[in-house]
Amino acid sequence: MCPSPRTRIARISACRSDLTDNGIDPDVMGPRALCDLARRNLDYFQAMLGYEAGLREVVELISRTRGTDRAARRIRPSAG
C-alpha cells in the first residue's frame, strides 16, 4: 500500500534533511545531478519512503519539496 501524499512529503523531507546534514544540498543541484543522486541511492530513498518508489517519483518528490526544508529551518528556533 502506498502512503498518502502528505506522508510521502513528510518522508522525503526527512531524506532531504538527512542529505543536508551530510553535506549534500539538493536545492543547489541541477536536474541531471539530482537524477544521478536518486539513481545511485534509490534503495535509500525507497527505504525512507517506505515503498518501492520509482526513480522518476523520487526525483519529483525531491524537486517538489525544493526550498521547503530551508524555510522550515529558518522558522524553527535554534537549540543553543
C-alpha positions as CSV (number, residue, x, y, z in Angstrom):
1,M,0.0,0.0,0.0
2,C,1.3,3.4,-1.0
3,P,1.5,6.1,1.7
4,S,-0.7,9.2,1.4
5,P,0.8,12.3,-0.4
6,R,1.2,14.1,2.9
7,T,3.1,11.1,4.3
8,R,5.3,11.0,1.2
9,I,6.2,14.7,1.5
10,A,7.0,14.3,5.2
11,R,9.2,11.3,4.5
12,I,11.1,12.9,1.6
13,S,11.6,16.0,3.8
14,A,13.3,13.7,6.3
15,C,15.5,12.4,3.4
16,R,16.3,16.0,2.4
17,S,17.3,16.9,6.0
18,D,19.5,13.8,6.2
19,L,21.2,14.7,2.9
20,T,21.8,18.3,4.1
21,D,23.1,17.1,7.4
22,N,25.7,15.1,5.4
23,G,26.8,18.0,3.3
24,I,24.5,17.3,0.2
25,D,22.2,20.2,-0.7
26,P,19.6,19.0,-3.2
27,D,18.4,22.6,-3.6
28,V,21.6,23.6,-5.5
29,M,21.6,20.5,-7.7
30,G,20.6,20.7,-11.3
31,P,18.2,18.2,-12.8
32,R,20.9,15.8,-14.0
33,A,22.8,15.8,-10.7
34,L,19.5,15.3,-8.8
35,C,18.6,12.3,-11.0
36,D,22.1,10.8,-10.6
37,L,21.8,11.2,-6.8
38,A,18.4,9.5,-6.8
39,R,19.6,6.7,-9.1
40,R,22.8,6.0,-7.0
41,N,20.8,6.0,-3.8
42,L,17.4,4.6,-4.9
43,D,17.4,1.9,-2.2
44,Y,17.9,4.5,0.5
45,F,15.1,6.7,-0.8
46,Q,12.8,3.6,-1.1
47,A,13.6,2.6,2.4
48,M,13.0,6.1,3.8
49,L,9.7,6.5,1.8
50,G,8.5,3.0,2.9
51,Y,7.6,1.7,-0.5
52,E,9.1,0.8,-3.9
53,A,9.1,4.3,-5.4
54,G,10.4,4.6,-8.9
55,L,13.3,6.9,-9.9
56,R,11.0,9.5,-11.5
57,E,8.8,9.6,-8.5
58,V,11.8,10.1,-6.1
59,V,13.2,12.9,-8.3
60,E,9.7,14.5,-8.5
61,L,9.3,14.4,-4.7
62,I,12.7,15.9,-4.1
63,S,12.0,18.6,-6.7
64,R,8.5,19.4,-5.4
65,T,9.9,20.0,-1.9
66,R,12.7,22.2,-3.1
67,G,13.4,25.1,-0.6
68,T,10.8,23.9,1.9
69,D,13.4,22.5,4.3
70,R,15.4,25.7,4.2
71,A,12.3,27.7,5.1
72,A,11.4,25.3,7.9
73,R,14.9,25.6,9.4
74,R,14.6,29.4,9.4
75,I,11.3,29.3,11.3
76,R,12.5,26.8,13.9
77,P,14.3,28.3,16.9
78,S,17.9,27.2,17.2
79,A,18.8,24.9,20.0
80,G,21.6,26.7,21.6
